[in-house]
């Protein structure tokens, strides 16, 4: 059974992000690592104690941002990505946020639309990957 917890284990989150974004998707290391990890809430998905997914939550006033969402290949298609987003929205709401935003890779827009997000901006390049901003009221 998979569980999603809040964690301070940045090494586990970074290992997942390295595997998915840097190794698999070719995101340059300089684009993946920033100074926001220290102020973020990090979610970690565990399957039988093994880290298989993560997401990073940032909040500024009543707006929350869900980012750095990734799931290892063997755990994809299991609903884990949707569960990470749902948990992120729940936690942002508990922090007083009234809306959630995210930058979606263009190919993933239909996934986020099924979770109630709507596109709210033009296509832009983020680390060499086309993205669009999306938002959802909480």
N, C-alpha and C positions, 0 to 999 in steps of 0.2 A: 504494500500500500504506500502511496506517495503522500508525503506531508509537506506543507509549505510553512517555513518558520522565518521569523525575523532573525538576522544573524549579524554578528560583528566579525565573522570569519571572512575577511576580505580575500585571503589567499584562495579559499574555495571559490568565491565568486569570480576572482580574476582568472583562475584556472579554466573555468567554464567559458568566460568571455574570450580568453586566448584561443581555446579549442574551436569555438564557433566563429568568432569575428575575425581573428587574425589568421589562424591556420586554415580554416575552411573557406571563409569569404574573402580573404586577402586584404582585410583592412590594415593599413599601416599602423604599427605600434604607436607611433606618435599621435595618431588620431583616436585611438582607443582609450588611452590613459589620460585623465585630466585631473584637475584639483577638486572635483565635486564629490568624489567618493567619501571624503571625510565628513561631509555634511548630510549625506544621503542615508535613507533607510534602505537596507539591503534585504531582499527576500531570497531564500534558498530553498529549492525543491529537493527533497531527499526521497530516494526510492530504496527501501531496505537499508537506510543509513548512508547510501551513496549519493553524492551531489550530482543531479542531472539537469538542473535548470536554475536560472537566477533572474532577477529584475531589480532595478534601482529606482527608488522613489525620491523625488525632490519636491519640496513645497515652498511656495512664496505666497504668503497671504492665503487667499482662497483658491489659488490655482495650484494644482499638483501636476507633476510631470512623471510619467512612467517611461523609463528608458533602459537601455542595455538589457533588453529581454532576450534570453536565449535558452534553448533546450538542446541537449545533446541528441544526435541523430537517432540512437536507439529508442529514445523516449518521445520522439515526434509522432504525431498522429494519435496520441493517447488522451488528448484533452488537457495535457499539462500546461501548454501555453495559455489556453483560455483560463485555466485555474490561476495561473500567475497573475494575469491581468485582472481577474475578478478580485483576488486577494489584494492586489495593489489598489484597486478602486475602493475597497472596504477600508483599508488602512488610511488612504488619503482623506476619505470622508471623516474618519475618526479624528484626523488632525485638523478638521475644520475646512477642508477644501470643498468647494461647490462645483468644481469642474476638473476633469482630468484631460491632459494633453499628452500627445506622443508624436514622435517622428517615425512614420511607418515606411519601411522599404516598400516601394511601389507594388511589388509582386504580392505583398502581404496585406494590401488594403482590404480585399474581400474578407479576410480573417477578422480584421478589426471591425469592419462594418457589421459582421454577425454579432459582435460583442457590444454594439450600440454606439460606436464611434462614427463620426462623419468627417469627411475631408474638409479642411478649412484653409487651404493654401495651395500655391502652385508647386510643381515639381522642382526640387532642388537637389544638388549633389551633396552627399555627406559621405566622406571617405571613399569617393569613387562609386557610390551606390545611389541610384535615384531614390529619393524619399518624398513624402508629402506629409505635412502636419495634419493631425486629426485631433478631434476633441469630443468629449462626452460630458453631459451634465451629471453631477453626482447628486 
